Amino acid sequence: MRELVYYVAVSIDGYIADPDGGFEALLIDGDHASVVFGEFADALPVQAHAALGIEPPGTRFDTVVMGWNTLTPALALGIPSPYPHLRQVVASRHRRDVAPAITLTDDPVATVRRLKQEDGPDIWLCGGGELAGALRPDIDRLILKRYPVALGSGIPLFGAARYEPHRFTLAGTRPFESGVVIEEYIRPGRA
Ligand SMILES: NC(=O)c1ccc[n+]([C@@H]2O[C@H](COP(=O)([O-])OP(=O)(O)OC[C@H]3O[C@@H](n4cnc5c(N)ncnc54)[C@H](OP(=O)(O)O)[C@@H]3O)[C@@H](O)[C@H]2O)c1
């Protein structure tokens, strides 16, 4: 069964964006880019592929799941389908006018559980925090790009999820000269 992988950039203190939804404070250049642009090139949006002149490999992920607030920055930039190389599933409790390439779901837990039964590369949980909070019990692997900055406030990794400890097993850490550490955790019982 393929995995639901929450691959996300996060601050030292566990925020994925600032209080207004921006993430400029998390953007730093450096040697971790080799992983972001290489191993995880499937998780780059269409404009990044165009700017970098690279083709998404299609080997790490074939599906992205995101919350409505994570799609809206792309819409504001005039990009209705930010990940056209992936199947794009967007959680919303409202009827929304979206590009044909986007599938809306008002029950992301059921949708993800169904998708996980299919064969293929893994499913990327892009975020944001609210959706990740709802999907927390279904996350098989956490890959955190931990940036060396403390925001103090912002959008938490799991939104306002209720207190309910879920243990993960540390599978590895990769520190970079940039100060970024890529931390990988798996749900107990996964290989
Ligand atoms: N650092 C990173 O790598 C990273 C990655 C992704 C996102 N982000 C940032 O995170 C921020 C967005 O996070 P967020 O927590 O505010 O929002 P979010 O999870 O992206 O979206 C929240 C919206 O998604 C829908 N939704 C969420 N859970 C749902 C559920 N269980 N059932 C049905 N619909 C559901 C609802 O949409 P409706 O209101 O339409 O019902 C809800 O208002 C953005 O600023 C984004 O830039 C950062």
The ligand as an SDF file (V2000), in Angstrom:
LIG
                    3D

 48 52  0  0  0  0  0  0  0  0999 V2000
    5.6250   25.4590    4.7250 N   0  0  0  0  0  0  0  0  0  0  0  0
    5.0910   24.6910    3.7980 C   0  0  0  0  0  0  0  0  0  0  0  0
    5.7660   23.8130    3.1980 O   0  0  0  0  0  0  0  0  0  0  0  0
    3.6290   24.8440    3.4940 C   0  0  0  0  0  0  0  0  0  0  0  0
    2.9800   23.8440    2.7620 C   0  0  0  0  0  0  0  0  0  0  0  0
    1.6200   23.9910    2.5170 C   0  0  0  0  0  0  0  0  0  0  0  0
    0.9340   25.1170    2.9640 C   0  0  0  0  0  0  0  0  0  0  0  0
    1.6140   26.0610    3.6450 N   0  0  0  0  0  0  0  0  0  0  0  0
    0.9060   27.2640    4.1130 C   0  0  0  0  0  0  0  0  0  0  0  0
   -0.1390   26.8860    5.0090 O   0  0  0  0  0  0  0  0  0  0  0  0
   -1.1580   27.8640    4.9290 C   0  0  0  0  0  0  0  0  0  0  0  0
   -2.5160   27.1880    4.8360 C   0  0  0  0  0  0  0  0  0  0  0  0
   -2.7280   26.3670    5.9860 O   0  0  0  0  0  0  0  0  0  0  0  0
   -4.1280   26.4100    6.7280 P   0  0  0  0  0  0  0  0  0  0  0  0
   -4.0280   25.5340    7.9050 O   0  0  0  0  0  0  0  0  0  0  0  0
   -4.5370   27.8310    6.9140 O   0  0  0  0  0  0  0  0  0  0  0  0
   -5.1580   25.8550    5.6590 O   0  0  0  0  0  0  0  0  0  0  0  0
   -5.3060   24.5450    4.7530 P   0  0  0  0  0  0  0  0  0  0  0  0
   -5.2640   23.3300    5.5710 O   0  0  0  0  0  0  0  0  0  0  0  0
   -4.4280   24.6590    3.5640 O   0  0  0  0  0  0  0  0  0  0  0  0
   -6.7910   24.8300    4.2030 O   0  0  0  0  0  0  0  0  0  0  0  0
   -7.8640   24.9390    5.1100 C   0  0  0  0  0  0  0  0  0  0  0  0
   -9.1320   24.7690    4.3120 C   0  0  0  0  0  0  0  0  0  0  0  0
   -9.1270   23.4790    3.6780 O   0  0  0  0  0  0  0  0  0  0  0  0
  -10.4050   22.8790    3.8020 C   0  0  0  0  0  0  0  0  0  0  0  0
  -10.3150   21.7800    4.7520 N   0  0  0  0  0  0  0  0  0  0  0  0
   -9.3580   21.5640    5.7080 C   0  0  0  0  0  0  0  0  0  0  0  0
   -9.6310   20.4510    6.4100 N   0  0  0  0  0  0  0  0  0  0  0  0
  -10.7700   19.9450    5.8840 C   0  0  0  0  0  0  0  0  0  0  0  0
  -11.5610   18.8020    6.1750 C   0  0  0  0  0  0  0  0  0  0  0  0
  -11.2380   17.9470    7.1660 N   0  0  0  0  0  0  0  0  0  0  0  0
  -12.6710   18.5820    5.4230 N   0  0  0  0  0  0  0  0  0  0  0  0
  -13.0010   19.4110    4.4230 C   0  0  0  0  0  0  0  0  0  0  0  0
  -12.2980   20.5250    4.0950 N   0  0  0  0  0  0  0  0  0  0  0  0
  -11.2010   20.7870    4.8220 C   0  0  0  0  0  0  0  0  0  0  0  0
  -11.3330   23.9950    4.2870 C   0  0  0  0  0  0  0  0  0  0  0  0
  -11.6610   24.7130    3.1050 O   0  0  0  0  0  0  0  0  0  0  0  0
  -13.0310   25.5400    2.9050 P   0  0  0  0  0  0  0  0  0  0  0  0
  -12.8760   26.7650    3.7570 O   0  0  0  0  0  0  0  0  0  0  0  0
  -13.0690   25.8140    1.4470 O   0  0  0  0  0  0  0  0  0  0  0  0
  -14.1240   24.6410    3.3760 O   0  0  0  0  0  0  0  0  0  0  0  0
  -10.3970   24.8120    5.1610 C   0  0  0  0  0  0  0  0  0  0  0  0
  -10.8370   26.1370    5.3570 O   0  0  0  0  0  0  0  0  0  0  0  0
   -0.8690   28.7280    3.7220 C   0  0  0  0  0  0  0  0  0  0  0  0
   -0.3650   29.9600    4.1720 O   0  0  0  0  0  0  0  0  0  0  0  0
    0.2040   27.9860    2.9930 C   0  0  0  0  0  0  0  0  0  0  0  0
    1.0730   28.8370    2.3160 O   0  0  0  0  0  0  0  0  0  0  0  0
    2.9410   25.9540    3.9280 C   0  0  0  0  0  0  0  0  0  0  0  0
  1  2  1  0
  2  3  2  0
  2  4  1  0
  4  5  1  0
  4 48  2  0
  5  6  2  0
  6  7  1  0
  7  8  2  0
  8  9  1  0
  8 48  1  0
  9 10  1  0
  9 46  1  0
 10 11  1  0
 11 12  1  0
 11 44  1  0
 12 13  1  0
 13 14  1  0
 14 15  2  0
 14 16  1  0
 14 17  1  0
 17 18  1  0
 18 19  2  0
 18 20  1  0
 18 21  1  0
 21 22  1  0
 22 23  1  0
 23 24  1  0
 23 42  1  0
 24 25  1  0
 25 26  1  0
 25 36  1  0
 26 27  1  0
 26 35  1  0
 27 28  2  0
 28 29  1  0
 29 30  1  0
 29 35  2  0
 30 31  1  0
 30 32  2  0
 32 33  1  0
 33 34  2  0
 34 35  1  0
 36 37  1  0
 36 42  1  0
 37 38  1  0
 38 39  2  0
 38 40  1  0
 38 41  1  0
 42 43  1  0
 44 45  1  0
 44 46  1  0
 46 47  1  0
M  CHG  2   8   1  16  -1
M  END
$$$$
